Amino acid sequence: MMQILWLVKAMLPQAAAACGLAEAGDVSGSWLTGQLAALRRFPELKLTVLCVGKTEAQGEADGVCYRIVPDASAFVPLLQAEKPALVHIWGTEYDEATVMADAAQAQGLPVLFSIQGIMRDCAAHLCDGVPEAYRRSGALWHAVDRAIPGELLDTMQVNFNTLASKEAALLARARYVTGRTAFDRDACTALAPHARYYPCNETLRPPFYTGTLWHPREFAAAPVLFLPQGNYPLKNLHTVIKALPAILAKYGSAELHIAGWPPLDKGPLLRPVIDRMFPYKRYCKRLAAQLGVAGHIHYTGPLDAAAMRQAYLEADVFLLPSSCENSPNSLGEAMLLGLPCVASAAGGISSMLTDGVEGYIYGTALDEKALADAILRVLQSSDGGAAVGRAARARALCTHDAARNADNLVHIYEDILQEEKS
């Protein structure tokens, strides 16, 4: 029996269900839901999943023990009680990861870190392309923010820088790391010079592997472009807005659909205050108005897995123009459904798809002309992007193969434990 303990910052749906909590639904995009399901076929694996939540609870389902704790004070006694052979920490930038790593090290337990994003690079590119005027807020607005939190970009930048520092400190002493792209492998070479790097791909949410696939729509002059996130500048909505006029010049009724909430608008009295507290949304709103494209932008509101899947199927092009990414789940999901994808060349994206074969990668994230050209390549193709969509699905089925990825992860556990014995 191989006893493994996972630490997960997010509340996983399986954990909430097993512990009798109704507060957590599968709206986070967490690919760990698929990875957990794929590991069920390993009876020799005894898995305890520890989530950080608002309350303390525990339960069991499908042979997995779930524990929910409100803070890290429970880590030491939990390790003493569970006596795992290995601790697997998902993510590297949050405080609980450091506490767990320290607790495991004190008890002589090996720790495997899973790279999510690379906070060093996310912090460096957080506000790329956003004018300086929106990136700085005065003392008054910081005082308001302390009372009623908004999304001030200078505060966000400080938070990202802090997370990057925590991640760097943790990885500097890591011995075992798992990632999945050339980008995160290179980052680990720099940030975790003493660690052994294990490649292991993601297993995505189960609904994206089965059911109806994407097929070209008869969109005529009204194609739908789908952006999975646009609420903070790293996701680069501002460059998409700048690219829209070139799209509209060819397809006058084109629409940009964005998953998530639109900018808040509480009427003329509160609007100046809200705009100040959410400067990136204010910038995008003003930019859209200046370019005359505001009427072509539609926010969907938050989407769970089923609704996100449907949004992909109703789109004509999937957009991922981020200034930094490692291996975004949304891109993998779109590829699994066969939706034509256009993405920037940031981070690990080139490890997920090949330009001109499985989608289109444009060079610099902030280059709106290159983005528009790549979108038009899909829209103006004779098959509406069906060929690249089919190739993307074939690639994604290999990359995100649940059985293969589960096998790889178990082999990683076995290899580490064998090395620890020697």
HUHU-V144502 format. One line per field, one symbol per residue. phi: phi as a letter, one per 20 degrees, with the letter a starting at -180 (. if undefined). A space follows every 50 residues. Layout:
phi = ???
This chain:
phi = .decdedcfeefgfffffemddeddedenfffffffffefedffeddddd decebeababblmdedcdcebefefffffffflfebdddencddgfffff ffffffemefcddefeedfgffffdgdgnegggeeccfggffffffecgd cfffffffffffffffffffffdfdcccbbcfffffffgeecfdeeedfb fedefgfeecnfefbgeeelecfddddfabebfgemgfffffefgffffe cfdgcddcfpefgfbdnffegfffgfecffffffffffffemdgfddcee nfcfgfffgffffeedbedcegfbbdcfgffffffgenegdccfefleff edbdgnddqcddfegeeffffffffffffeffdmnfffffffffffffgd ffffffgfffffgffffffffe
